[in-house]
Amino acid sequence: MRDHPVIKAMERTGFSNMVAQVEHVGIDYFDHEILVGDDIVEFDGEVILQDNLERYLSEVLGFEFKTA
């Protein structure tokens, strides 16, 4: 019985096609993972991903967003 070529390659070289993981550097106010290169905002000791800033302003600080 012959081994499958992919299995032979894995035995020979390891899992060479695995995707490299981006470095995790913490979590923001909403428990979202912060990765190297993410844009963050620091306010009053809290770290917030920039993508979550509007949510933070609205839910935590009570800002109201309206159209003029």
Secondary structure as the mmCIF struct_conf table of DSSP 4:
data_model
#
loop_
_struct_conf.conf_type_id
_struct_conf.id
_struct_conf.beg_label_comp_id
_struct_conf.beg_label_asym_id
_struct_conf.beg_label_seq_id
_struct_conf.end_label_comp_id
_struct_conf.end_label_asym_id
_struct_conf.end_label_seq_id
HELX_LH_PP_P HELX_LH_PP_P1 ARG A 2 HIS A 4
HELX_RH_AL_P HELX_RH_AL_P1 PRO A 5 THR A 13
BEND BEND1 PHE A 15 PHE A 15
TURN_TY1_P TURN_TY1_P1 SER A 16 ASN A 17
HELX_LH_PP_P HELX_LH_PP_P2 MET A 18 GLU A 23
STRN STRN1 HIS A 24 ILE A 27
TURN_TY1_P TURN_TY1_P2 TYR A 29 PHE A 30
BEND BEND2 ASP A 31 ASP A 31
STRN STRN2 GLU A 33 LEU A 35
TURN_TY1_P TURN_TY1_P3 VAL A 36 GLY A 37
STRN STRN3 ILE A 40 PHE A 43
TURN_TY1_P TURN_TY1_P4 ASP A 44 GLY A 45
STRN STRN4 GLU A 46 LEU A 49
HELX_RH_3T_P HELX_RH_3T_P1 GLN A 50 ASN A 52
HELX_RH_AL_P HELX_RH_AL_P2 LEU A 53 GLU A 59
TURN_TY1_P TURN_TY1_P5 VAL A 60 LEU A 61
#
